[in-house]
Amino acid sequence: MRNDLEQVFRAAYPRVVAVAARVLGSRDEAEDVAQEVFLSFGRSSVPGDEALPWLSVAAAHAALNHLRTGRRRAGRENAAGNGETFSPDVADAVVALDERRRVRAALSRLPRKQAVALVLRHSGLSYAEVAAALDLSPASVGTTVRRAESALRKELNRHASSE
């Protein structure tokens, strides 16, 4: 076990959970993903000064993997599709939930590097932090994120027209 694990955990846990929650939309699931990420880090030989970028990327990857399995959607879809009538507030919430589900599904279909760049940037990491995490030049982060946003829009439109 690493001797710096507790220090890294205390410093990085909020960010790891935030990155995973951005992808998953659930703090509980994000905390589960964070546990997996820190277990992997504990077994790794990643230098302590490179921990935060490594953990951020690992959180994005783990959350995307979790999304791709689709395990979490089944219960919500059953609850939303059981034929009950909803008040306008509940209907709005169901529509918003469906929109988030569609975005997360589209995100899971993007190329991995684009999806991770988009998640990291929209989780509050700076261009320099995203660049360090993904081994990119800071100048290319903006282009990568814009391409990812464009690909996400295309993916959403493609699946909206097929429904």
Phi and psi in radians as a Rosetta constraint file:
Dihedral C 1 N 2 CA 2 C 2 CIRCULARHARMONIC -1.269 0.35
Dihedral N 2 CA 2 C 2 N 3 CIRCULARHARMONIC 2.516 0.35
Dihedral C 2 N 3 CA 3 C 3 CIRCULARHARMONIC -1.455 0.35
Dihedral N 3 CA 3 C 3 N 4 CIRCULARHARMONIC -0.210 0.35
Dihedral C 3 N 4 CA 4 C 4 CIRCULARHARMONIC -1.779 0.35
Dihedral N 4 CA 4 C 4 N 5 CIRCULARHARMONIC 0.115 0.35
Dihedral C 4 N 5 CA 5 C 5 CIRCULARHARMONIC -1.062 0.35
Dihedral N 5 CA 5 C 5 N 6 CIRCULARHARMONIC -0.813 0.35
Dihedral C 5 N 6 CA 6 C 6 CIRCULARHARMONIC -1.093 0.35
Dihedral N 6 CA 6 C 6 N 7 CIRCULARHARMONIC -0.762 0.35
Dihedral C 6 N 7 CA 7 C 7 CIRCULARHARMONIC -1.104 0.35
Dihedral N 7 CA 7 C 7 N 8 CIRCULARHARMONIC -0.794 0.35
Dihedral C 7 N 8 CA 8 C 8 CIRCULARHARMONIC -1.140 0.35
Dihedral N 8 CA 8 C 8 N 9 CIRCULARHARMONIC -0.735 0.35
Dihedral C 8 N 9 CA 9 C 9 CIRCULARHARMONIC -1.016 0.35
Dihedral N 9 CA 9 C 9 N 10 CIRCULARHARMONIC -0.870 0.35
Dihedral C 9 N 10 CA 10 C 10 CIRCULARHARMONIC -1.073 0.35
Dihedral N 10 CA 10 C 10 N 11 CIRCULARHARMONIC -0.660 0.35
Dihedral C 10 N 11 CA 11 C 11 CIRCULARHARMONIC -1.348 0.35
Dihedral N 11 CA 11 C 11 N 12 CIRCULARHARMONIC -0.631 0.35
Dihedral C 11 N 12 CA 12 C 12 CIRCULARHARMONIC -1.822 0.35
Dihedral N 12 CA 12 C 12 N 13 CIRCULARHARMONIC -0.274 0.35
Dihedral C 12 N 13 CA 13 C 13 CIRCULARHARMONIC -0.933 0.35
Dihedral N 13 CA 13 C 13 N 14 CIRCULARHARMONIC -0.840 0.35
Dihedral C 13 N 14 CA 14 C 14 CIRCULARHARMONIC -1.008 0.35
Dihedral N 14 CA 14 C 14 N 15 CIRCULARHARMONIC -0.715 0.35
Dihedral C 14 N 15 CA 15 C 15 CIRCULARHARMONIC -1.203 0.35
Dihedral N 15 CA 15 C 15 N 16 CIRCULARHARMONIC -0.730 0.35
Dihedral C 15 N 16 CA 16 C 16 CIRCULARHARMONIC -1.063 0.35
Dihedral N 16 CA 16 C 16 N 17 CIRCULARHARMONIC -0.785 0.35
Dihedral C 16 N 17 CA 17 C 17 CIRCULARHARMONIC -1.129 0.35
Dihedral N 17 CA 17 C 17 N 18 CIRCULARHARMONIC -0.712 0.35
Dihedral C 17 N 18 CA 18 C 18 CIRCULARHARMONIC -1.100 0.35
Dihedral N 18 CA 18 C 18 N 19 CIRCULARHARMONIC -0.742 0.35
Dihedral C 18 N 19 CA 19 C 19 CIRCULARHARMONIC -1.096 0.35
Dihedral N 19 CA 19 C 19 N 20 CIRCULARHARMONIC -0.837 0.35
Dihedral C 19 N 20 CA 20 C 20 CIRCULARHARMONIC -1.133 0.35
Dihedral N 20 CA 20 C 20 N 21 CIRCULARHARMONIC -0.692 0.35
Dihedral C 20 N 21 CA 21 C 21 CIRCULARHARMONIC -1.148 0.35
Dihedral N 21 CA 21 C 21 N 22 CIRCULARHARMONIC -0.582 0.35
Dihedral C 21 N 22 CA 22 C 22 CIRCULARHARMONIC -1.057 0.35
Dihedral N 22 CA 22 C 22 N 23 CIRCULARHARMONIC -0.677 0.35
Dihedral C 22 N 23 CA 23 C 23 CIRCULARHARMONIC -1.362 0.35
Dihedral N 23 CA 23 C 23 N 24 CIRCULARHARMONIC -0.786 0.35
Dihedral C 23 N 24 CA 24 C 24 CIRCULARHARMONIC -1.563 0.35
Dihedral N 24 CA 24 C 24 N 25 CIRCULARHARMONIC -0.453 0.35
Dihedral C 24 N 25 CA 25 C 25 CIRCULARHARMONIC 1.311 0.35
Dihedral N 25 CA 25 C 25 N 26 CIRCULARHARMONIC 0.225 0.35
Dihedral C 25 N 26 CA 26 C 26 CIRCULARHARMONIC -2.480 0.35
Dihedral N 26 CA 26 C 26 N 27 CIRCULARHARMONIC 2.122 0.35
Dihedral C 26 N 27 CA 27 C 27 CIRCULARHARMONIC -1.143 0.35
Dihedral N 27 CA 27 C 27 N 28 CIRCULARHARMONIC -0.686 0.35
Dihedral C 27 N 28 CA 28 C 28 CIRCULARHARMONIC -1.037 0.35
Dihedral N 28 CA 28 C 28 N 29 CIRCULARHARMONIC -0.823 0.35
Dihedral C 28 N 29 CA 29 C 29 CIRCULARHARMONIC -1.174 0.35
Dihedral N 29 CA 29 C 29 N 30 CIRCULARHARMONIC -0.616 0.35
Dihedral C 29 N 30 CA 30 C 30 CIRCULARHARMONIC -1.116 0.35
Dihedral N 30 CA 30 C 30 N 31 CIRCULARHARMONIC -0.666 0.35
Dihedral C 30 N 31 CA 31 C 31 CIRCULARHARMONIC -1.171 0.35
Dihedral N 31 CA 31 C 31 N 32 CIRCULARHARMONIC -0.629 0.35
Dihedral C 31 N 32 CA 32 C 32 CIRCULARHARMONIC -1.098 0.35
Dihedral N 32 CA 32 C 32 N 33 CIRCULARHARMONIC -0.774 0.35
Dihedral C 32 N 33 CA 33 C 33 CIRCULARHARMONIC -1.104 0.35
Dihedral N 33 CA 33 C 33 N 34 CIRCULARHARMONIC -0.716 0.35
Dihedral C 33 N 34 CA 34 C 34 CIRCULARHARMONIC -1.044 0.35
Dihedral N 34 CA 34 C 34 N 35 CIRCULARHARMONIC -0.690 0.35
Dihedral C 34 N 35 CA 35 C 35 CIRCULARHARMONIC -1.042 0.35
Dihedral N 35 CA 35 C 35 N 36 CIRCULARHARMONIC -0.796 0.35
Dihedral C 35 N 36 CA 36 C 36 CIRCULARHARMONIC -1.055 0.35
Dihedral N 36 CA 36 C 36 N 37 CIRCULARHARMONIC -0.744 0.35
Dihedral C 36 N 37 CA 37 C 37 CIRCULARHARMONIC -1.126 0.35
Dihedral N 37 CA 37 C 37 N 38 CIRCULARHARMONIC -0.785 0.35
Dihedral C 37 N 38 CA 38 C 38 CIRCULARHARMONIC -1.212 0.35
Dihedral N 38 CA 38 C 38 N 39 CIRCULARHARMONIC -0.551 0.35
Dihedral C 38 N 39 CA 39 C 39 CIRCULARHARMONIC -1.099 0.35
Dihedral N 39 CA 39 C 39 N 40 CIRCULARHARMONIC -0.759 0.35
Dihedral C 39 N 40 CA 40 C 40 CIRCULARHARMONIC -1.106 0.35
Dihedral N 40 CA 40 C 40 N 41 CIRCULARHARMONIC -0.752 0.35
Dihedral C 40 N 41 CA 41 C 41 CIRCULARHARMONIC -1.079 0.35
Dihedral N 41 CA 41 C 41 N 42 CIRCULARHARMONIC -0.712 0.35
Dihedral C 41 N 42 CA 42 C 42 CIRCULARHARMONIC -1.056 0.35
Dihedral N 42 CA 42 C 42 N 43 CIRCULARHARMONIC -0.504 0.35
Dihedral C 42 N 43 CA 43 C 43 CIRCULARHARMONIC -1.601 0.35
Dihedral N 43 CA 43 C 43 N 44 CIRCULARHARMONIC -0.121 0.35
Dihedral C 43 N 44 CA 44 C 44 CIRCULARHARMONIC -1.535 0.35
Dihedral N 44 CA 44 C 44 N 45 CIRCULARHARMONIC 2.993 0.35
Dihedral C 44 N 45 CA 45 C 45 CIRCULARHARMONIC -1.948 0.35
Dihedral N 45 CA 45 C 45 N 46 CIRCULARHARMONIC 0.415 0.35
Dihedral C 45 N 46 CA 46 C 46 CIRCULARHARMONIC -1.122 0.35
Dihedral N 46 CA 46 C 46 N 47 CIRCULARHARMONIC 2.220 0.35
Dihedral C 46 N 47 CA 47 C 47 CIRCULARHARMONIC -1.058 0.35
Dihedral N 47 CA 47 C 47 N 48 CIRCULARHARMONIC 2.529 0.35
Dihedral C 47 N 48 CA 48 C 48 CIRCULARHARMONIC -0.975 0.35
Dihedral N 48 CA 48 C 48 N 49 CIRCULARHARMONIC -0.602 0.35
Dihedral C 48 N 49 CA 49 C 49 CIRCULARHARMONIC -1.317 0.35
Dihedral N 49 CA 49 C 49 N 50 CIRCULARHARMONIC -0.168 0.35
Dihedral C 49 N 50 CA 50 C 50 CIRCULARHARMONIC -1.877 0.35
Dihedral N 50 CA 50 C 50 N 51 CIRCULARHARMONIC 0.148 0.35
Dihedral C 50 N 51 CA 51 C 51 CIRCULARHARMONIC -1.121 0.35
Dihedral N 51 CA 51 C 51 N 52 CIRCULARHARMONIC -0.836 0.35
Dihedral C 51 N 52 CA 52 C 52 CIRCULARHARMONIC -1.075 0.35
Dihedral N 52 CA 52 C 52 N 53 CIRCULARHARMONIC -0.850 0.35
Dihedral C 52 N 53 CA 53 C 53 CIRCULARHARMONIC -1.078 0.35
Dihedral N 53 CA 53 C 53 N 54 CIRCULARHARMONIC -0.733 0.35
Dihedral C 53 N 54 CA 54 C 54 CIRCULARHARMONIC -1.073 0.35
Dihedral N 54 CA 54 C 54 N 55 CIRCULARHARMONIC -0.809 0.35
Dihedral C 54 N 55 CA 55 C 55 CIRCULARHARMONIC -1.126 0.35
Dihedral N 55 CA 55 C 55 N 56 CIRCULARHARMONIC -0.672 0.35
Dihedral C 55 N 56 CA 56 C 56 CIRCULARHARMONIC -1.097 0.35
Dihedral N 56 CA 56 C 56 N 57 CIRCULARHARMONIC -0.803 0.35
Dihedral C 56 N 57 CA 57 C 57 CIRCULARHARMONIC -1.155 0.35
Dihedral N 57 CA 57 C 57 N 58 CIRCULARHARMONIC -0.749 0.35
Dihedral C 57 N 58 CA 58 C 58 CIRCULARHARMONIC -1.076 0.35
Dihedral N 58 CA 58 C 58 N 59 CIRCULARHARMONIC -0.677 0.35
Dihedral C 58 N 59 CA 59 C 59 CIRCULARHARMONIC -1.123 0.35
Dihedral N 59 CA 59 C 59 N 60 CIRCULARHARMONIC -0.748 0.35
Dihedral C 59 N 60 CA 60 C 60 CIRCULARHARMONIC -1.111 0.35
Dihedral N 60 CA 60 C 60 N 61 CIRCULARHARMONIC -0.788 0.35
Dihedral C 60 N 61 CA 61 C 61 CIRCULARHARMONIC -1.089 0.35
Dihedral N 61 CA 61 C 61 N 62 CIRCULARHARMONIC -0.818 0.35
Dihedral C 61 N 62 CA 62 C 62 CIRCULARHARMONIC -1.110 0.35
Dihedral N 62 CA 62 C 62 N 63 CIRCULARHARMONIC -0.705 0.35
Dihedral C 62 N 63 CA 63 C 63 CIRCULARHARMONIC -1.170 0.35
Dihedral N 63 CA 63 C 63 N 64 CIRCULARHARMONIC -0.714 0.35
Dihedral C 63 N 64 CA 64 C 64 CIRCULARHARMONIC -1.101 0.35
Dihedral N 64 CA 64 C 64 N 65 CIRCULARHARMONIC -0.706 0.35
Dihedral C 64 N 65 CA 65 C 65 CIRCULARHARMONIC -1.068 0.35
Dihedral N 65 CA 65 C 65 N 66 CIRCULARHARMONIC -0.747 0.35
Dihedral C 65 N 66 CA 66 C 66 CIRCULARHARMONIC -1.083 0.35
Dihedral N 66 CA 66 C 66 N 67 CIRCULARHARMONIC -0.734 0.35
Dihedral C 66 N 67 CA 67 C 67 CIRCULARHARMONIC -1.076 0.35
Dihedral N 67 CA 67 C 67 N 68 CIRCULARHARMONIC -0.777 0.35
Dihedral C 67 N 68 CA 68 C 68 CIRCULARHARMONIC -1.112 0.35
Dihedral N 68 CA 68 C 68 N 69 CIRCULARHARMONIC -0.436 0.35
Dihedral C 68 N 69 CA 69 C 69 CIRCULARHARMONIC -1.246 0.35
Dihedral N 69 CA 69 C 69 N 70 CIRCULARHARMONIC -0.470 0.35
Dihedral C 69 N 70 CA 70 C 70 CIRCULARHARMONIC 1.297 0.35
Dihedral N 70 CA 70 C 70 N 71 CIRCULARHARMONIC 0.142 0.35
Dihedral C 70 N 71 CA 71 C 71 CIRCULARHARMONIC -1.054 0.35
Dihedral N 71 CA 71 C 71 N 72 CIRCULARHARMONIC -0.639 0.35
Dihedral C 71 N 72 CA 72 C 72 CIRCULARHARMONIC -1.392 0.35
Dihedral N 72 CA 72 C 72 N 73 CIRCULARHARMONIC -0.290 0.35
Dihedral C 72 N 73 CA 73 C 73 CIRCULARHARMONIC -1.371 0.35
Dihedral N 73 CA 73 C 73 N 74 CIRCULARHARMONIC -0.493 0.35
Dihedral C 73 N 74 CA 74 C 74 CIRCULARHARMONIC -0.975 0.35
Dihedral N 74 CA 74 C 74 N 75 CIRCULARHARMONIC -0.857 0.35
Dihedral C 74 N 75 CA 75 C 75 CIRCULARHARMONIC -1.094 0.35
Dihedral N 75 CA 75 C 75 N 76 CIRCULARHARMONIC -0.743 0.35
Dihedral C 75 N 76 CA 76 C 76 CIRCULARHARMONIC -1.194 0.35
Dihedral N 76 CA 76 C 76 N 77 CIRCULARHARMONIC -0.722 0.35
Dihedral C 76 N 77 CA 77 C 77 CIRCULARHARMONIC -1.137 0.35
Dihedral N 77 CA 77 C 77 N 78 CIRCULARHARMONIC -0.681 0.35
Dihedral C 77 N 78 CA 78 C 78 CIRCULARHARMONIC -1.113 0.35
Dihedral N 78 CA 78 C 78 N 79 CIRCULARHARMONIC -0.740 0.35
Dihedral C 78 N 79 CA 79 C 79 CIRCULARHARMONIC -1.145 0.35
Dihedral N 79 CA 79 C 79 N 80 CIRCULARHARMONIC -0.687 0.35
Dihedral C 79 N 80 CA 80 C 80 CIRCULARHARMONIC -1.354 0.35
Dihedral N 80 CA 80 C 80 N 81 CIRCULARHARMONIC -0.453 0.35
Dihedral C 80 N 81 CA 81 C 81 CIRCULARHARMONIC -1.851 0.35
Dihedral N 81 CA 81 C 81 N 82 CIRCULARHARMONIC 0.443 0.35
Dihedral C 81 N 82 CA 82 C 82 CIRCULARHARMONIC -1.583 0.35
Dihedral N 82 CA 82 C 82 N 83 CIRCULARHARMONIC 0.180 0.35
Dihedral C 82 N 83 CA 83 C 83 CIRCULARHARMONIC 1.515 0.35
Dihedral N 83 CA 83 C 83 N 84 CIRCULARHARMONIC 0.038 0.35
Dihedral C 83 N 84 CA 84 C 84 CIRCULARHARMONIC -1.260 0.35
Dihedral N 84 CA 84 C 84 N 85 CIRCULARHARMONIC 2.718 0.35
Dihedral C 84 N 85 CA 85 C 85 CIRCULARHARMONIC -1.563 0.35
Dihedral N 85 CA 85 C 85 N 86 CIRCULARHARMONIC 2.530 0.35
Dihedral C 85 N 86 CA 86 C 86 CIRCULARHARMONIC -2.084 0.35
Dihedral N 86 CA 86 C 86 N 87 CIRCULARHARMONIC 2.570 0.35
Dihedral C 86 N 87 CA 87 C 87 CIRCULARHARMONIC -1.257 0.35
Dihedral N 87 CA 87 C 87 N 88 CIRCULARHARMONIC 2.845 0.35
Dihedral C 87 N 88 CA 88 C 88 CIRCULARHARMONIC -0.978 0.35
Dihedral N 88 CA 88 C 88 N 89 CIRCULARHARMONIC -0.681 0.35
Dihedral C 88 N 89 CA 89 C 89 CIRCULARHARMONIC -1.134 0.35
Dihedral N 89 CA 89 C 89 N 90 CIRCULARHARMONIC -0.740 0.35
Dihedral C 89 N 90 CA 90 C 90 CIRCULARHARMONIC -1.199 0.35
Dihedral N 90 CA 90 C 90 N 91 CIRCULARHARMONIC -0.686 0.35
Dihedral C 90 N 91 CA 91 C 91 CIRCULARHARMONIC -1.076 0.35
Dihedral N 91 CA 91 C 91 N 92 CIRCULARHARMONIC -0.748 0.35
Dihedral C 91 N 92 CA 92 C 92 CIRCULARHARMONIC -1.072 0.35
Dihedral N 92 CA 92 C 92 N 93 CIRCULARHARMONIC -0.718 0.35
Dihedral C 92 N 93 CA 93 C 93 CIRCULARHARMONIC -1.131 0.35
Dihedral N 93 CA 93 C 93 N 94 CIRCULARHARMONIC -0.691 0.35
Dihedral C 93 N 94 CA 94 C 94 CIRCULARHARMONIC -1.147 0.35
Dihedral N 94 CA 94 C 94 N 95 CIRCULARHARMONIC -0.728 0.35
Dihedral C 94 N 95 CA 95 C 95 CIRCULARHARMONIC -1.095 0.35
Dihedral N 95 CA 95 C 95 N 96 CIRCULARHARMONIC -0.784 0.35
Dihedral C 95 N 96 CA 96 C 96 CIRCULARHARMONIC -1.090 0.35
Dihedral N 96 CA 96 C 96 N 97 CIRCULARHARMONIC -0.721 0.35
Dihedral C 96 N 97 CA 97 C 97 CIRCULARHARMONIC -1.085 0.35
Dihedral N 97 CA 97 C 97 N 98 CIRCULARHARMONIC -0.735 0.35
Dihedral C 97 N 98 CA 98 C 98 CIRCULARHARMONIC -1.123 0.35
Dihedral N 98 CA 98 C 98 N 99 CIRCULARHARMONIC -0.690 0.35
Dihedral C 98 N 99 CA 99 C 99 CIRCULARHARMONIC -1.109 0.35
Dihedral N 99 CA 99 C 99 N 100 CIRCULARHARMONIC -0.774 0.35
Dihedral C 99 N 100 CA 100 C 100 CIRCULARHARMONIC -1.106 0.35
Dihedral N 100 CA 100 C 100 N 101 CIRCULARHARMONIC -0.691 0.35
Dihedral C 100 N 101 CA 101 C 101 CIRCULARHARMONIC -1.075 0.35
Dihedral N 101 CA 101 C 101 N 102 CIRCULARHARMONIC -0.750 0.35
Dihedral C 101 N 102 CA 102 C 102 CIRCULARHARMONIC -1.112 0.35
Dihedral N 102 CA 102 C 102 N 103 CIRCULARHARMONIC -0.736 0.35
Dihedral C 102 N 103 CA 103 C 103 CIRCULARHARMONIC -1.138 0.35
Dihedral N 103 CA 103 C 103 N 104 CIRCULARHARMONIC -0.761 0.35
Dihedral C 103 N 104 CA 104 C 104 CIRCULARHARMONIC -1.137 0.35
Dihedral N 104 CA 104 C 104 N 105 CIRCULARHARMONIC -0.689 0.35
Dihedral C 104 N 105 CA 105 C 105 CIRCULARHARMONIC -1.129 0.35
Dihedral N 105 CA 105 C 105 N 106 CIRCULARHARMONIC -0.750 0.35
Dihedral C 105 N 106 CA 106 C 106 CIRCULARHARMONIC -1.114 0.35
Dihedral N 106 CA 106 C 106 N 107 CIRCULARHARMONIC -0.720 0.35
Dihedral C 106 N 107 CA 107 C 107 CIRCULARHARMONIC -1.051 0.35
Dihedral N 107 CA 107 C 107 N 108 CIRCULARHARMONIC -0.657 0.35
Dihedral C 107 N 108 CA 108 C 108 CIRCULARHARMONIC -1.228 0.35
Dihedral N 108 CA 108 C 108 N 109 CIRCULARHARMONIC -0.270 0.35
Dihedral C 108 N 109 CA 109 C 109 CIRCULARHARMONIC -1.654 0.35
Dihedral N 109 CA 109 C 109 N 110 CIRCULARHARMONIC -0.108 0.35
Dihedral C 109 N 110 CA 110 C 110 CIRCULARHARMONIC -1.298 0.35
Dihedral N 110 CA 110 C 110 N 111 CIRCULARHARMONIC 2.765 0.35
Dihedral C 110 N 111 CA 111 C 111 CIRCULARHARMONIC -0.987 0.35
Dihedral N 111 CA 111 C 111 N 112 CIRCULARHARMONIC 2.465 0.35
Dihedral C 111 N 112 CA 112 C 112 CIRCULARHARMONIC -0.944 0.35
Dihedral N 112 CA 112 C 112 N 113 CIRCULARHARMONIC -0.816 0.35
Dihedral C 112 N 113 CA 113 C 113 CIRCULARHARMONIC -1.096 0.35
Dihedral N 113 CA 113 C 113 N 114 CIRCULARHARMONIC -0.718 0.35
Dihedral C 113 N 114 CA 114 C 114 CIRCULARHARMONIC -1.136 0.35
Dihedral N 114 CA 114 C 114 N 115 CIRCULARHARMONIC -0.790 0.35
Dihedral C 114 N 115 CA 115 C 115 CIRCULARHARMONIC -1.081 0.35
Dihedral N 115 CA 115 C 115 N 116 CIRCULARHARMONIC -0.749 0.35
Dihedral C 115 N 116 CA 116 C 116 CIRCULARHARMONIC -1.161 0.35
Dihedral N 116 CA 116 C 116 N 117 CIRCULARHARMONIC -0.766 0.35
Dihedral C 116 N 117 CA 117 C 117 CIRCULARHARMONIC -1.040 0.35
Dihedral N 117 CA 117 C 117 N 118 CIRCULARHARMONIC -0.771 0.35
Dihedral C 117 N 118 CA 118 C 118 CIRCULARHARMONIC -1.111 0.35
Dihedral N 118 CA 118 C 118 N 119 CIRCULARHARMONIC -0.801 0.35
Dihedral C 118 N 119 CA 119 C 119 CIRCULARHARMONIC -1.096 0.35
Dihedral N 119 CA 119 C 119 N 120 CIRCULARHARMONIC -0.809 0.35
Dihedral C 119 N 120 CA 120 C 120 CIRCULARHARMONIC -1.108 0.35
Dihedral N 120 CA 120 C 120 N 121 CIRCULARHARMONIC -0.780 0.35
Dihedral C 120 N 121 CA 121 C 121 CIRCULARHARMONIC -1.130 0.35
Dihedral N 121 CA 121 C 121 N 122 CIRCULARHARMONIC -0.760 0.35
Dihedral C 121 N 122 CA 122 C 122 CIRCULARHARMONIC -1.393 0.35
Dihedral N 122 CA 122 C 122 N 123 CIRCULARHARMONIC -0.033 0.35
Dihedral C 122 N 123 CA 123 C 123 CIRCULARHARMONIC -1.636 0.35
Dihedral N 123 CA 123 C 123 N 124 CIRCULARHARMONIC 0.039 0.35
Dihedral C 123 N 124 CA 124 C 124 CIRCULARHARMONIC 1.794 0.35
Dihedral N 124 CA 124 C 124 N 125 CIRCULARHARMONIC 0.026 0.35
Dihedral C 124 N 125 CA 125 C 125 CIRCULARHARMONIC -1.283 0.35
Dihedral N 125 CA 125 C 125 N 126 CIRCULARHARMONIC 2.523 0.35
Dihedral C 125 N 126 CA 126 C 126 CIRCULARHARMONIC -1.295 0.35
Dihedral N 126 CA 126 C 126 N 127 CIRCULARHARMONIC 2.943 0.35
Dihedral C 126 N 127 CA 127 C 127 CIRCULARHARMONIC -1.027 0.35
Dihedral N 127 CA 127 C 127 N 128 CIRCULARHARMONIC -0.720 0.35
Dihedral C 127 N 128 CA 128 C 128 CIRCULARHARMONIC -1.118 0.35
Dihedral N 128 CA 128 C 128 N 129 CIRCULARHARMONIC -0.694 0.35
Dihedral C 128 N 129 CA 129 C 129 CIRCULARHARMONIC -1.199 0.35
Dihedral N 129 CA 129 C 129 N 130 CIRCULARHARMONIC -0.716 0.35
Dihedral C 129 N 130 CA 130 C 130 CIRCULARHARMONIC -1.113 0.35
Dihedral N 130 CA 130 C 130 N 131 CIRCULARHARMONIC -0.749 0.35
Dihedral C 130 N 131 CA 131 C 131 CIRCULARHARMONIC -1.040 0.35
Dihedral N 131 CA 131 C 131 N 132 CIRCULARHARMONIC -0.799 0.35
Dihedral C 131 N 132 CA 132 C 132 CIRCULARHARMONIC -1.134 0.35
Dihedral N 132 CA 132 C 132 N 133 CIRCULARHARMONIC -0.707 0.35
Dihedral C 132 N 133 CA 133 C 133 CIRCULARHARMONIC -1.168 0.35
Dihedral N 133 CA 133 C 133 N 134 CIRCULARHARMONIC -0.622 0.35
Dihedral C 133 N 134 CA 134 C 134 CIRCULARHARMONIC -1.828 0.35
Dihedral N 134 CA 134 C 134 N 135 CIRCULARHARMONIC 0.108 0.35
Dihedral C 134 N 135 CA 135 C 135 CIRCULARHARMONIC 0.995 0.35
Dihedral N 135 CA 135 C 135 N 136 CIRCULARHARMONIC 0.844 0.35
Dihedral C 135 N 136 CA 136 C 136 CIRCULARHARMONIC -2.002 0.35
Dihedral N 136 CA 136 C 136 N 137 CIRCULARHARMONIC 2.872 0.35
Dihedral C 136 N 137 CA 137 C 137 CIRCULARHARMONIC -1.384 0.35
Dihedral N 137 CA 137 C 137 N 138 CIRCULARHARMONIC 2.545 0.35
Dihedral C 137 N 138 CA 138 C 138 CIRCULARHARMONIC -0.980 0.35
Dihedral N 138 CA 138 C 138 N 139 CIRCULARHARMONIC -0.568 0.35
Dihedral C 138 N 139 CA 139 C 139 CIRCULARHARMONIC -1.155 0.35
Dihedral N 139 CA 139 C 139 N 140 CIRCULARHARMONIC -0.479 0.35
Dihedral C 139 N 140 CA 140 C 140 CIRCULARHARMONIC -1.540 0.35
Dihedral N 140 CA 140 C 140 N 141 CIRCULARHARMONIC -0.171 0.35
Dihedral C 140 N 141 CA 141 C 141 CIRCULARHARMONIC -1.105 0.35
Dihedral N 141 CA 141 C 141 N 142 CIRCULARHARMONIC -0.794 0.35
Dihedral C 141 N 142 CA 142 C 142 CIRCULARHARMONIC -1.024 0.35
Dihedral N 142 CA 142 C 142 N 143 CIRCULARHARMONIC -0.759 0.35
Dihedral C 142 N 143 CA 143 C 143 CIRCULARHARMONIC -1.120 0.35
Dihedral N 143 CA 143 C 143 N 144 CIRCULARHARMONIC -0.771 0.35
Dihedral C 143 N 144 CA 144 C 144 CIRCULARHARMONIC -1.084 0.35
Dihedral N 144 CA 144 C 144 N 145 CIRCULARHARMONIC -0.763 0.35
Dihedral C 144 N 145 CA 145 C 145 CIRCULARHARMONIC -1.162 0.35
Dihedral N 145 CA 145 C 145 N 146 CIRCULARHARMONIC -0.762 0.35
Dihedral C 145 N 146 CA 146 C 146 CIRCULARHARMONIC -1.085 0.35
Dihedral N 146 CA 146 C 146 N 147 CIRCULARHARMONIC -0.731 0.35
Dihedral C 146 N 147 CA 147 C 147 CIRCULARHARMONIC -1.107 0.35
Dihedral N 147 CA 147 C 147 N 148 CIRCULARHARMONIC -0.690 0.35
Dihedral C 147 N 148 CA 148 C 148 CIRCULARHARMONIC -1.133 0.35
Dihedral N 148 CA 148 C 148 N 149 CIRCULARHARMONIC -0.741 0.35
Dihedral C 148 N 149 CA 149 C 149 CIRCULARHARMONIC -1.097 0.35
Dihedral N 149 CA 149 C 149 N 150 CIRCULARHARMONIC -0.725 0.35
Dihedral C 149 N 150 CA 150 C 150 CIRCULARHARMONIC -1.126 0.35
Dihedral N 150 CA 150 C 150 N 151 CIRCULARHARMONIC -0.774 0.35
Dihedral C 150 N 151 CA 151 C 151 CIRCULARHARMONIC -1.117 0.35
Dihedral N 151 CA 151 C 151 N 152 CIRCULARHARMONIC -0.652 0.35
Dihedral C 151 N 152 CA 152 C 152 CIRCULARHARMONIC -1.128 0.35
Dihedral N 152 CA 152 C 152 N 153 CIRCULARHARMONIC -0.787 0.35
Dihedral C 152 N 153 CA 153 C 153 CIRCULARHARMONIC -1.054 0.35
Dihedral N 153 CA 153 C 153 N 154 CIRCULARHARMONIC -0.776 0.35
Dihedral C 153 N 154 CA 154 C 154 CIRCULARHARMONIC -1.079 0.35
Dihedral N 154 CA 154 C 154 N 155 CIRCULARHARMONIC -0.740 0.35
Dihedral C 154 N 155 CA 155 C 155 CIRCULARHARMONIC -1.116 0.35
Dihedral N 155 CA 155 C 155 N 156 CIRCULARHARMONIC -0.737 0.35
Dihedral C 155 N 156 CA 156 C 156 CIRCULARHARMONIC -1.114 0.35
Dihedral N 156 CA 156 C 156 N 157 CIRCULARHARMONIC -0.772 0.35
Dihedral C 156 N 157 CA 157 C 157 CIRCULARHARMONIC -1.159 0.35
Dihedral N 157 CA 157 C 157 N 158 CIRCULARHARMONIC -0.688 0.35
Dihedral C 157 N 158 CA 158 C 158 CIRCULARHARMONIC -1.081 0.35
Dihedral N 158 CA 158 C 158 N 159 CIRCULARHARMONIC -0.768 0.35
Dihedral C 158 N 159 CA 159 C 159 CIRCULARHARMONIC -1.369 0.35
Dihedral N 159 CA 159 C 159 N 160 CIRCULARHARMONIC -0.440 0.35
Dihedral C 159 N 160 CA 160 C 160 CIRCULARHARMONIC -1.217 0.35
Dihedral N 160 CA 160 C 160 N 161 CIRCULARHARMONIC -0.649 0.35
Dihedral C 160 N 161 CA 161 C 161 CIRCULARHARMONIC -1.308 0.35
Dihedral N 161 CA 161 C 161 N 162 CIRCULARHARMONIC -0.358 0.35
Dihedral C 161 N 162 CA 162 C 162 CIRCULARHARMONIC -1.584 0.35
Dihedral N 162 CA 162 C 162 N 163 CIRCULARHARMONIC -0.114 0.35
